[in-house]
Amino acid sequence: MRHLFCAAGEQAIVQLMQRPVLLGFDVDGTLAPIVARPDDAQVPTGIARRLAALSQRCPVAVITGRSIADVRPRLGFEPAYVVGNHGAEGLDHGVQAPGLSLLLQRLQPHAAALHAAGVQVEDKGLSLALHYRLARDRDAALRTISELLTELPADLRSFGGKCVVNIVARHAPDKGDAALALLRASGCEALLFVGDDVNDEAVFERALPGWLTVRIGRAQGHSSAMFFLDSTAEMSSLLERVQRALGP
């Protein structure tokens, strides 16, 4: 993976913006900096203004792990499309997961242990998130979570993230499914997608020729993104380049 602001990356941006393109973004760790408390996350005003301006030129999509109701007030602009719960909310799929309610019931007797370990359980309706960013001992918190999720209901699956363990319906769409569905709905030929976490790899892995995929942060392991940016601080520069490539 190369930094996006190299010669090849700059050329890729220019070429992409010559076609009808959908601009897709994750939120936490991408448009909005990662914060200690998820409730405090907000897209910075400058980024929101640039996205509002870009949305007048081409469709903008937000594909996030948050619920739609949670993420909308945090954006500061109105995208053409919002998909939440890692791809499970906002698409016409009709996936049901009774196991989520069952799992919540199983976790209730362990509420004190989770609290003591610094784990916050977030019920998003179509998914659950067990956050441990505020834990004093993150390794111990993750062990506590892993022990409680040893036997998930058969209709669920779990995956990690940045100081979070997510649980979703086993057959729910992921972000890759969402990206392809939104591309069809928008009528666009190409996609720019920027993300930073494990669930964004579903988009990176399914990128088609002519797409441009960007990871925020240098991957500690393998990533299928085409390019990377060092941090959310470079998002403003990326959006400026996209706007410039669109022309007057």
C-alpha positions as CSV (number, residue, x, y, z in Angstrom):
1,M,0.0,0.0,0.0
2,R,1.3,3.5,-0.9
3,H,0.3,6.8,0.6
4,L,-2.5,8.3,-1.5
5,F,-0.6,11.6,-2.0
6,C,2.0,10.0,-4.2
7,A,2.2,10.5,-8.0
8,A,0.1,7.3,-8.6
9,G,-2.5,8.2,-6.0
10,E,-2.9,11.8,-7.3
11,Q,-3.4,10.4,-10.8
12,A,-5.9,7.9,-9.5
13,I,-8.0,10.7,-8.0
14,V,-8.0,12.7,-11.2
15,Q,-8.9,9.8,-13.3
16,L,-11.7,8.7,-11.0
17,M,-13.3,12.1,-11.0
18,Q,-13.7,12.0,-14.8
19,R,-16.4,9.4,-14.4
20,P,-19.8,9.4,-12.6
21,V,-18.6,8.5,-9.1
22,L,-20.1,7.7,-5.8
23,L,-18.2,9.0,-2.8
24,G,-18.4,6.6,0.2
25,F,-17.1,7.1,3.7
26,D,-17.0,5.4,7.0
27,V,-17.5,7.8,10.0
28,D,-15.5,6.9,13.2
29,G,-11.8,7.0,12.5
30,T,-12.4,8.3,9.0
31,L,-14.6,11.4,8.8
32,A,-14.6,11.9,12.6
33,P,-11.5,11.3,14.8
34,I,-11.7,8.4,17.2
35,V,-12.6,9.6,20.7
36,A,-12.5,7.9,24.1
37,R,-16.3,7.9,24.4
38,P,-18.2,7.0,21.2
39,D,-21.1,9.4,22.2
40,D,-18.7,12.3,21.8
41,A,-17.9,11.6,18.1
42,Q,-18.7,14.3,15.6
43,V,-17.6,15.1,12.1
44,P,-15.5,18.3,12.2
45,T,-17.2,21.4,10.8
46,G,-14.6,21.9,8.0
47,I,-15.0,18.3,6.8
48,A,-18.8,18.6,6.9
49,R,-18.7,21.8,4.8
50,R,-16.5,20.2,2.2
51,L,-18.8,17.2,2.0
52,A,-21.9,19.4,1.7
53,A,-20.2,21.2,-1.2
54,L,-19.2,17.9,-2.9
55,S,-22.7,16.5,-2.4
56,Q,-23.9,19.2,-4.8
57,R,-21.7,17.7,-7.5
58,C,-21.9,13.9,-7.0
59,P,-23.7,11.5,-4.6
60,V,-22.1,11.0,-1.2
61,A,-22.8,7.9,0.9
62,V,-22.0,7.1,4.6
63,I,-21.6,3.5,5.5
64,T,-21.1,3.1,9.2
65,G,-21.2,0.7,12.1
66,R,-23.4,3.1,14.0
67,S,-27.2,3.0,13.7
68,I,-28.7,5.5,11.2
69,A,-30.5,7.4,13.9
70,D,-27.3,7.7,15.9
71,V,-25.0,8.8,13.0
72,R,-27.2,11.4,11.3
73,P,-26.9,14.1,13.9
74,R,-23.1,13.6,14.0
75,L,-22.5,14.3,10.3
76,G,-23.2,18.0,9.9
77,F,-24.3,17.5,6.3
78,E,-27.0,15.5,4.5
79,P,-25.5,12.6,2.3
80,A,-27.5,11.0,-0.4
81,Y,-27.3,7.6,1.3
82,V,-26.8,6.4,4.8
83,V,-26.3,2.7,5.7
84,G,-25.8,1.7,9.3
85,N,-25.1,-1.3,11.4
86,H,-22.1,-2.4,9.3
87,G,-24.4,-2.7,6.2
88,A,-27.4,-4.3,7.9
89,E,-29.5,-1.1,8.2
90,G,-30.8,1.0,5.3
91,L,-30.8,-1.7,2.6
92,D,-33.8,-3.8,1.7
93,H,-32.7,-7.2,3.0
94,G,-35.1,-8.2,5.7
95,V,-32.6,-10.2,7.8
96,Q,-33.9,-11.1,11.3
97,A,-31.6,-12.1,14.1
98,P,-33.5,-13.3,17.2
99,G,-30.2,-14.3,18.6
100,L,-29.3,-10.7,19.4
101,S,-32.1,-10.5,22.0
102,L,-31.1,-13.9,23.4
103,L,-27.5,-12.7,23.6
104,L,-28.5,-9.5,25.5
105,Q,-30.4,-11.6,28.0
106,R,-27.3,-13.8,28.5
107,L,-25.1,-10.8,29.1
108,Q,-27.4,-9.2,31.7
109,P,-26.3,-11.4,34.6
110,H,-22.7,-10.4,33.7
111,A,-23.3,-6.6,33.7
112,A,-21.3,-6.0,36.9
113,A,-18.3,-8.0,35.6
114,L,-18.4,-6.2,32.3
115,H,-18.6,-2.8,34.0
116,A,-15.7,-3.7,36.3
117,A,-13.7,-4.7,33.2
118,G,-14.4,-1.4,31.6
119,V,-16.7,-2.8,28.9
120,Q,-19.7,-0.9,27.6
121,V,-22.5,-2.8,25.8
122,E,-24.2,-0.8,23.0
123,D,-27.4,-2.1,21.6
124,K,-27.8,-0.8,18.0
125,G,-31.0,-2.7,17.2
126,L,-29.5,-4.7,14.4
127,S,-26.1,-5.3,16.0
128,L,-24.4,-5.1,19.3
129,A,-21.1,-3.5,20.2
130,L,-18.9,-4.2,23.2
131,H,-16.6,-1.3,23.6
132,Y,-13.5,-1.5,25.8
133,R,-11.5,1.6,24.8
134,L,-11.9,3.0,28.4
135,A,-10.8,-0.2,30.1
136,R,-7.7,0.2,32.3
137,D,-6.5,-3.2,31.1
138,R,-7.7,-3.7,27.5
139,D,-6.2,-7.2,27.2
140,A,-8.2,-8.3,30.3
141,A,-11.3,-6.6,29.0
142,L,-11.0,-8.4,25.7
143,R,-10.6,-11.7,27.5
144,T,-13.7,-11.1,29.5
145,I,-15.6,-10.4,26.2
146,S,-14.2,-13.4,24.5
147,E,-15.3,-15.7,27.4
148,L,-18.8,-14.4,27.3
149,L,-19.1,-14.8,23.5
150,T,-17.7,-18.3,23.4
151,E,-21.0,-19.8,22.3
152,L,-22.9,-17.3,20.2
153,P,-26.4,-18.1,19.0
154,A,-26.2,-19.8,15.7
155,D,-27.7,-16.9,13.8
156,L,-25.0,-14.5,14.9
157,R,-21.3,-13.8,14.0
158,S,-18.8,-11.5,15.7
159,F,-15.8,-9.5,14.5
160,G,-13.3,-7.2,16.1
161,G,-12.5,-3.6,15.5
162,K,-10.6,-0.7,17.2
163,C,-11.2,-1.5,20.9
164,V,-14.6,-3.0,20.1
165,V,-16.2,-6.4,19.4
166,N,-19.2,-6.3,17.1
167,I,-22.0,-8.9,16.9
168,V,-24.3,-9.0,13.9
169,A,-26.7,-11.4,12.2
170,R,-24.8,-14.1,10.5
171,H,-26.3,-13.5,7.1
172,A,-26.7,-9.7,7.3
173,P,-25.1,-7.6,4.5
174,D,-21.7,-6.2,5.2
175,K,-20.2,-3.0,4.0
176,G,-19.1,-4.6,0.8
177,D,-22.7,-5.5,0.0
178,A,-23.8,-2.0,0.9
179,A,-21.2,-0.4,-1.4
180,L,-22.3,-2.5,-4.4
181,A,-26.0,-1.9,-3.7
182,L,-25.5,1.9,-3.4
183,L,-23.4,2.0,-6.6
184,R,-26.3,0.4,-8.4
185,A,-28.8,2.7,-6.8
186,S,-26.8,5.8,-7.7
187,G,-26.2,4.8,-11.3
188,C,-22.6,5.7,-10.9
189,E,-19.7,3.9,-12.6
190,A,-17.1,4.1,-9.9
191,L,-16.6,4.4,-6.2
192,L,-14.3,6.2,-3.9
193,F,-14.4,4.6,-0.5
194,V,-12.5,5.6,2.6
195,G,-12.5,3.6,5.8
196,D,-10.2,2.7,8.7
197,D,-11.3,-0.5,10.4
198,V,-11.9,-4.3,10.0
199,N,-15.4,-3.9,8.7
200,D,-14.2,-1.6,5.9
201,E,-12.1,-4.4,4.5
202,A,-15.3,-5.9,3.1
203,V,-15.3,-3.0,0.7
204,F,-11.6,-3.0,0.0
205,E,-11.6,-6.7,-0.8
206,R,-14.5,-6.3,-3.4
207,A,-13.2,-3.3,-5.2
208,L,-13.8,-3.4,-8.9
209,P,-11.5,-2.0,-11.6
210,G,-11.8,1.8,-11.7
211,W,-12.6,2.1,-7.9
212,L,-10.3,3.9,-5.5
213,T,-10.1,2.6,-2.0
214,V,-8.3,4.3,0.9
215,R,-7.5,3.2,4.4
216,I,-7.0,5.6,7.2
217,G,-3.9,4.6,9.1
218,R,-1.1,2.3,8.1
219,A,-2.4,-1.3,8.4
220,Q,-0.7,-3.3,11.2
221,G,-1.4,-6.4,9.2
222,H,-2.7,-7.0,5.6
223,S,-5.1,-4.6,4.1
224,S,-6.8,-4.8,0.7
225,A,-7.0,-1.0,0.3
226,M,-5.3,0.5,-2.7
227,F,-3.8,3.4,-0.8
228,F,-3.6,4.8,2.7
229,L,-3.6,8.1,4.6
230,D,-1.8,8.5,7.9
231,S,-4.8,9.9,9.9
232,T,-8.1,11.7,9.7
233,A,-6.1,14.9,9.7
234,E,-5.5,14.3,6.0
235,M,-9.2,13.9,5.1
236,S,-9.5,17.6,4.4
237,S,-6.7,17.4,1.9
238,L,-8.2,14.4,0.2
239,L,-11.6,16.2,-0.2
240,E,-9.9,19.3,-1.5
241,R,-8.2,17.2,-4.2
242,V,-11.5,15.5,-5.1
243,Q,-13.1,18.9,-5.4
244,R,-10.3,20.2,-7.5
245,A,-10.4,17.2,-9.8
246,L,-14.1,17.8,-10.4
247,G,-13.3,21.1,-11.9
248,P,-15.3,24.3,-11.8
